[in-house]
Amino acid sequence: MPEAAPAEAPVRIDRDLCIGAGQCIAYAPQTFVHDDETTAVLREPPHDAEADVAAAVEACPMGALTLRSSVPTE
């Protein structure tokens, strides 16, 4: 599963699932942006409130975003 975020980022992005709907950008524009392939990537550094980032994750129609706090560690 390709990932577009460094390990310490607040969100994991599955680029295979992302369809570029832009909901993440609508909810957290200082955290997400589209790349040249219209796929979500994180801004460096992300600047939105945690609640806005969580709303962006919830709004993703493809489930391509996962909060790091809910990702199991290996």
A tleap script that builds the chain and sets N, CA, C and O, in Angstrom:
source leaprc.protein.ff14SB
mol = sequence {
  NMET PRO GLU ALA ALA PRO ALA GLU ALA PRO
  VAL ARG ILE ASP ARG ASP LEU CYS ILE GLY
  ALA GLY GLN CYS ILE ALA TYR ALA PRO GLN
  THR PHE VAL HIE ASP ASP GLU THR THR ALA
  VAL LEU ARG GLU PRO PRO HIE ASP ALA GLU
  ALA ASP VAL ALA ALA ALA VAL GLU ALA CYS
  PRO MET GLY ALA LEU THR LEU ARG SER SER
  VAL PRO THR CGLU
}
set mol.1.N position { 0.835 -1.176 0.000 }
set mol.1.CA position { 0.000 0.000 0.000 }
set mol.1.C position { 0.887 1.248 0.000 }
set mol.1.O position { 1.498 1.545 1.026 }
set mol.2.N position { 0.980 1.982 -1.098 }
set mol.2.CA position { 1.812 3.185 -1.139 }
set mol.2.C position { 1.324 4.219 -0.142 }
set mol.2.O position { 0.129 4.338 0.131 }
set mol.3.N position { 2.262 4.948 0.383 }
set mol.3.CA position { 1.945 5.929 1.412 }
set mol.3.C position { 2.567 7.260 1.036 }
set mol.3.O position { 3.722 7.309 0.613 }
set mol.4.N position { 1.816 8.340 1.185 }
set mol.4.CA position { 2.308 9.664 0.846 }
set mol.4.C position { 2.430 10.500 2.098 }
set mol.4.O position { 1.819 11.563 2.199 }
set mol.5.N position { 3.211 10.032 3.053 }
set mol.5.CA position { 3.406 10.775 4.284 }
set mol.5.C position { 4.595 10.195 5.039 }
set mol.5.O position { 4.768 8.977 5.084 }
set mol.6.N position { 5.414 11.059 5.631 }
set mol.6.CA position { 6.486 10.537 6.467 }
set mol.6.C position { 5.927 9.832 7.696 }
set mol.6.O position { 4.778 10.057 8.076 }
set mol.7.N position { 6.726 8.992 8.308 }
set mol.7.CA position { 6.269 8.180 9.437 }
set mol.7.C position { 5.697 9.012 10.581 }
set mol.7.O position { 4.788 8.548 11.269 }
set mol.8.N position { 6.196 10.219 10.805 }
set mol.8.CA position { 5.714 11.042 11.912 }
set mol.8.C position { 4.487 11.889 11.548 }
set mol.8.O position { 3.987 12.638 12.387 }
set mol.9.N position { 4.007 11.779 10.323 }
set mol.9.CA position { 2.857 12.564 9.876 }
set mol.9.C position { 1.593 12.126 10.618 }
set mol.9.O position { 1.486 10.974 11.037 }
set mol.10.N position { 0.633 13.050 10.781 }
set mol.10.CA position { -0.587 12.731 11.520 }
set mol.10.C position { -1.558 11.826 10.757 }
set mol.10.O position { -2.476 11.257 11.347 }
set mol.11.N position { -1.351 11.697 9.447 }
set mol.11.CA position { -2.273 10.963 8.591 }
set mol.11.C position { -1.506 10.069 7.628 }
set mol.11.O position { -0.432 10.426 7.144 }
set mol.12.N position { -2.070 8.915 7.363 }
set mol.12.CA position { -1.531 8.011 6.354 }
set mol.12.C position { -2.430 8.129 5.130 }
set mol.12.O position { -3.654 8.121 5.262 }
set mol.13.N position { -1.838 8.238 3.936 }
set mol.13.CA position { -2.596 8.356 2.697 }
set mol.13.C position { -2.309 7.134 1.834 }
set mol.13.O position { -1.156 6.854 1.505 }
set mol.14.N position { -3.358 6.411 1.472 }
set mol.14.CA position { -3.214 5.288 0.554 }
set mol.14.C position { -3.443 5.830 -0.849 }
set mol.14.O position { -4.582 6.052 -1.260 }
set mol.15.N position { -2.362 6.041 -1.577 }
set mol.15.CA position { -2.446 6.650 -2.897 }
set mol.15.C position { -3.141 5.746 -3.914 }
set mol.15.O position { -3.633 6.234 -4.932 }
set mol.16.N position { -3.190 4.444 -3.658 }
set mol.16.CA position { -3.909 3.546 -4.562 }
set mol.16.C position { -5.421 3.743 -4.452 }
set mol.16.O position { -6.147 3.533 -5.423 }
set mol.17.N position { -5.892 4.142 -3.282 }
set mol.17.CA position { -7.325 4.357 -3.067 }
set mol.17.C position { -7.773 5.773 -3.410 }
set mol.17.O position { -8.929 5.979 -3.780 }
set mol.18.N position { -6.887 6.742 -3.293 }
set mol.18.CA position { -7.247 8.147 -3.503 }
set mol.18.C position { -7.701 8.387 -4.946 }
set mol.18.O position { -7.017 8.013 -5.899 }
set mol.19.N position { -8.880 9.023 -5.084 }
set mol.19.CA position { -9.405 9.357 -6.413 }
set mol.19.C position { -9.365 10.867 -6.673 }
set mol.19.O position { -9.846 11.337 -7.704 }
set mol.20.N position { -8.789 11.621 -5.734 }
set mol.20.CA position { -8.665 13.063 -5.926 }
set mol.20.C position { -9.968 13.821 -5.761 }
set mol.20.O position { -10.146 14.874 -6.374 }
set mol.21.N position { -10.883 13.314 -4.951 }
set mol.21.CA position { -12.177 13.975 -4.750 }
set mol.21.C position { -12.030 15.354 -4.110 }
set mol.21.O position { -12.861 16.234 -4.336 }
set mol.22.N position { -10.980 15.547 -3.313 }
set mol.22.CA position { -10.714 16.862 -2.734 }
set mol.22.C position { -11.393 17.155 -1.420 }
set mol.22.O position { -11.274 18.271 -0.914 }
set mol.23.N position { -12.104 16.199 -0.843 }
set mol.23.CA position { -12.755 16.433 0.447 }
set mol.23.C position { -11.730 16.752 1.520 }
set mol.23.O position { -11.987 17.586 2.389 }
set mol.24.N position { -10.584 16.110 1.475 }
set mol.24.CA position { -9.543 16.377 2.467 }
set mol.24.C position { -9.086 17.834 2.400 }
set mol.24.O position { -8.852 18.473 3.426 }
set mol.25.N position { -8.965 18.338 1.189 }
set mol.25.CA position { -8.537 19.728 1.002 }
set mol.25.C position { -9.621 20.692 1.477 }
set mol.25.O position { -9.317 21.749 2.030 }
set mol.26.N position { -10.878 20.331 1.261 }
set mol.26.CA position { -11.984 21.182 1.717 }
set mol.26.C position { -12.021 21.297 3.237 }
set mol.26.O position { -12.289 22.373 3.772 }
set mol.27.N position { -11.753 20.197 3.934 }
set mol.27.CA position { -11.811 20.184 5.396 }
set mol.27.C position { -10.521 20.634 6.058 }
set mol.27.O position { -10.553 21.231 7.134 }
set mol.28.N position { -9.390 20.358 5.432 }
set mol.28.CA position { -8.091 20.684 6.045 }
set mol.28.C position { -7.117 21.191 4.979 }
set mol.28.O position { -6.162 20.499 4.628 }
set mol.29.N position { -7.359 22.399 4.466 }
set mol.29.CA position { -6.556 22.917 3.357 }
set mol.29.C position { -5.104 23.249 3.707 }
set mol.29.O position { -4.271 23.399 2.813 }
set mol.30.N position { -4.802 23.362 4.977 }
set mol.30.CA position { -3.422 23.629 5.379 }
set mol.30.C position { -2.668 22.330 5.690 }
set mol.30.O position { -1.513 22.362 6.115 }
set mol.31.N position { -3.331 21.191 5.473 }
set mol.31.CA position { -2.718 19.887 5.702 }
set mol.31.C position { -2.600 19.098 4.407 }
set mol.31.O position { -1.606 18.402 4.197 }
set mol.32.N position { -3.605 19.196 3.532 }
set mol.32.CA position { -3.632 18.410 2.303 }
set mol.32.C position { -3.559 19.281 1.063 }
set mol.32.O position { -4.002 20.429 1.064 }
set mol.33.N position { -2.995 18.718 0.009 }
set mol.33.CA position { -2.920 19.353 -1.299 }
set mol.33.C position { -2.896 18.220 -2.321 }
set mol.33.O position { -2.551 17.087 -1.985 }
set mol.34.N position { -3.259 18.521 -3.562 }
set mol.34.CA position { -3.144 17.530 -4.629 }
set mol.34.C position { -1.783 17.664 -5.306 }
set mol.34.O position { -1.254 18.767 -5.447 }
set mol.35.N position { -1.227 16.535 -5.722 }
set mol.35.CA position { 0.005 16.561 -6.498 }
set mol.35.C position { -0.337 16.638 -7.981 }
set mol.35.O position { -1.496 16.861 -8.331 }
set mol.36.N position { 0.638 16.459 -8.850 }
set mol.36.CA position { 0.424 16.542 -10.293 }
set mol.36.C position { -0.495 15.449 -10.831 }
set mol.36.O position { -1.030 15.570 -11.932 }
set mol.37.N position { -0.676 14.382 -10.054 }
set mol.37.CA position { -1.553 13.286 -10.454 }
set mol.37.C position { -2.952 13.426 -9.832 }
set mol.37.O position { -3.763 12.503 -9.906 }
set mol.38.N position { -3.225 14.579 -9.223 }
set mol.38.CA position { -4.474 14.849 -8.508 }
set mol.38.C position { -4.714 13.809 -7.417 }
set mol.38.O position { -5.832 13.330 -7.231 }
set mol.39.N position { -3.660 13.476 -6.710 }
set mol.39.CA position { -3.719 12.558 -5.591 }
set mol.39.C position { -3.309 13.328 -4.344 }
set mol.39.O position { -2.420 14.179 -4.399 }
set mol.40.N position { -3.950 13.034 -3.230 }
set mol.40.CA position { -3.686 13.758 -1.988 }
set mol.40.C position { -2.267 13.497 -1.477 }
set mol.40.O position { -1.776 12.369 -1.492 }
set mol.41.N position { -1.638 14.563 -1.032 }
set mol.41.CA position { -0.359 14.510 -0.327 }
set mol.41.C position { -0.427 15.506 0.818 }
set mol.41.O position { -1.263 16.410 0.823 }
set mol.42.N position { 0.456 15.332 1.781 }
set mol.42.CA position { 0.486 16.240 2.923 }
set mol.42.C position { 1.363 17.443 2.641 }
set mol.42.O position { 2.420 17.332 2.020 }
set mol.43.N position { 0.905 18.597 3.110 }
set mol.43.CA position { 1.747 19.794 3.087 }
set mol.43.C position { 2.808 19.622 4.167 }
set mol.43.O position { 2.579 18.935 5.163 }
set mol.44.N position { 3.931 20.224 3.980 }
set mol.44.CA position { 5.002 20.162 4.978 }
set mol.44.C position { 5.278 21.545 5.518 }
set mol.44.O position { 5.682 22.423 4.755 }
set mol.45.N position { 5.081 21.771 6.779 }
set mol.45.CA position { 4.399 20.899 7.734 }
set mol.45.C position { 2.899 21.126 7.669 }
set mol.45.O position { 2.459 22.192 7.239 }
set mol.46.N position { 2.098 20.137 8.092 }
set mol.46.CA position { 0.645 20.330 8.135 }
set mol.46.C position { 0.277 21.319 9.235 }
set mol.46.O position { 0.911 21.339 10.289 }
set mol.47.N position { -0.763 22.152 8.992 }
set mol.47.CA position { -1.095 23.220 9.944 }
set mol.47.C position { -2.530 23.255 10.433 }
set mol.47.O position { -2.884 24.169 11.177 }
set mol.48.N position { -3.364 22.319 10.059 }
set mol.48.CA position { -4.756 22.364 10.513 }
set mol.48.C position { -4.909 21.772 11.902 }
set mol.48.O position { -4.081 20.978 12.349 }
set mol.49.N position { -5.979 22.168 12.579 }
set mol.49.CA position { -6.299 21.611 13.892 }
set mol.49.C position { -6.592 20.124 13.759 }
set mol.49.O position { -7.050 19.666 12.712 }
set mol.50.N position { -6.329 19.377 14.814 }
set mol.50.CA position { -6.564 17.927 14.800 }
set mol.50.C position { -8.009 17.594 14.433 }
set mol.50.O position { -8.260 16.626 13.716 }
set mol.51.N position { -8.942 18.381 14.915 }
set mol.51.CA position { -10.356 18.128 14.614 }
set mol.51.C position { -10.644 18.280 13.122 }
set mol.51.O position { -11.438 17.526 12.561 }
set mol.52.N position { -10.000 19.254 12.480 }
set mol.52.CA position { -10.187 19.449 11.037 }
set mol.52.C position { -9.575 18.302 10.247 }
set mol.52.O position { -10.154 17.855 9.257 }
set mol.53.N position { -8.417 17.824 10.670 }
set mol.53.CA position { -7.778 16.688 10.008 }
set mol.53.C position { -8.638 15.437 10.182 }
set mol.53.O position { -8.809 14.664 9.240 }
set mol.54.N position { -9.172 15.238 11.373 }
set mol.54.CA position { -10.053 14.096 11.624 }
set mol.54.C position { -11.309 14.178 10.752 }
set mol.54.O position { -11.779 13.156 10.250 }
set mol.55.N position { -11.853 15.378 10.569 }
set mol.55.CA position { -13.023 15.559 9.708 }
set mol.55.C position { -12.672 15.236 8.261 }
set mol.55.O position { -13.483 14.649 7.544 }
set mol.56.N position { -11.484 15.610 7.829 }
set mol.56.CA position { -11.036 15.308 6.467 }
set mol.56.C position { -10.915 13.804 6.262 }
set mol.56.O position { -11.310 13.280 5.220 }
set mol.57.N position { -10.373 13.118 7.248 }
set mol.57.CA position { -10.248 11.653 7.175 }
set mol.57.C position { -11.632 11.019 7.062 }
set mol.57.O position { -11.846 10.134 6.234 }
set mol.58.N position { -12.547 11.461 7.874 }
set mol.58.CA position { -13.911 10.928 7.874 }
set mol.58.C position { -14.626 11.220 6.550 }
set mol.58.O position { -15.428 10.408 6.089 }
set mol.59.N position { -14.339 12.370 5.939 }
set mol.59.CA position { -15.033 12.786 4.721 }
set mol.59.C position { -14.521 12.100 3.456 }
set mol.59.O position { -15.192 12.148 2.425 }
set mol.60.N position { -13.376 11.479 3.508 }
set mol.60.CA position { -12.807 10.850 2.310 }
set mol.60.C position { -13.747 9.761 1.788 }
set mol.60.O position { -14.009 8.789 2.496 }
set mol.61.N position { -14.257 9.909 0.562 }
set mol.61.CA position { -15.225 8.940 0.049 }
set mol.61.C position { -14.632 7.556 -0.222 }
set mol.61.O position { -15.371 6.574 -0.298 }
set mol.62.N position { -13.327 7.470 -0.365 }
set mol.62.CA position { -12.686 6.195 -0.671 }
set mol.62.C position { -12.019 5.552 0.544 }
set mol.62.O position { -11.528 4.426 0.457 }
set mol.63.N position { -11.999 6.254 1.669 }
set mol.63.CA position { -11.325 5.717 2.848 }
set mol.63.C position { -9.814 5.650 2.661 }
set mol.63.O position { -9.149 4.780 3.224 }
set mol.64.N position { -9.284 6.565 1.876 }
set mol.64.CA position { -7.851 6.570 1.574 }
set mol.64.C position { -7.008 7.188 2.685 }
set mol.64.O position { -5.781 7.093 2.653 }
set mol.65.N position { -7.643 7.812 3.658 }
set mol.65.CA position { -6.925 8.486 4.732 }
set mol.65.C position { -7.149 7.764 6.054 }
set mol.65.O position { -8.254 7.307 6.348 }
set mol.66.N position { -6.092 7.668 6.839 }
set mol.66.CA position { -6.174 7.043 8.152 }
set mol.66.C position { -5.399 7.893 9.139 }
set mol.66.O position { -4.248 8.246 8.885 }
set mol.67.N position { -6.021 8.226 10.267 }
set mol.67.CA position { -5.298 8.941 11.320 }
set mol.67.C position { -4.211 8.038 11.875 }
set mol.67.O position { -4.446 6.847 12.082 }
set mol.68.N position { -3.049 8.571 12.115 }
set mol.68.CA position { -1.942 7.781 12.654 }
set mol.68.C position { -2.284 7.154 13.996 }
set mol.68.O position { -1.827 6.052 14.298 }
set mol.69.N position { -3.079 7.840 14.799 }
set mol.69.CA position { -3.421 7.299 16.116 }
set mol.69.C position { -4.261 6.025 16.006 }
set mol.69.O position { -4.353 5.262 16.968 }
set mol.70.N position { -4.881 5.785 14.831 }
set mol.70.CA position { -5.690 4.582 14.653 }
set mol.70.C position { -5.003 3.524 13.801 }
set mol.70.O position { -5.609 2.506 13.466 }
set mol.71.N position { -3.723 3.763 13.443 }
set mol.71.CA position { -2.965 2.803 12.658 }
set mol.71.C position { -2.216 1.882 13.620 }
set mol.71.O position { -1.462 2.365 14.465 }
set mol.72.N position { -2.406 0.580 13.509 }
set mol.72.CA position { -1.691 -0.327 14.413 }
set mol.72.C position { -0.185 -0.258 14.193 }
set mol.72.O position { 0.277 -0.137 13.058 }
set mol.73.N position { 0.567 -0.333 15.265 }
set mol.73.CA position { 2.021 -0.338 15.147 }
set mol.73.C position { 2.510 -1.765 15.054 }
set mol.73.O position { 1.894 -2.691 15.582 }
set mol.74.N position { 3.625 -1.923 14.373 }
set mol.74.CA position { 4.189 -3.265 14.201 }
set mol.74.C position { 5.233 -3.546 15.234 }
set mol.74.O position { 5.816 -4.630 15.243 }
savepdb mol mol.pdb
quit
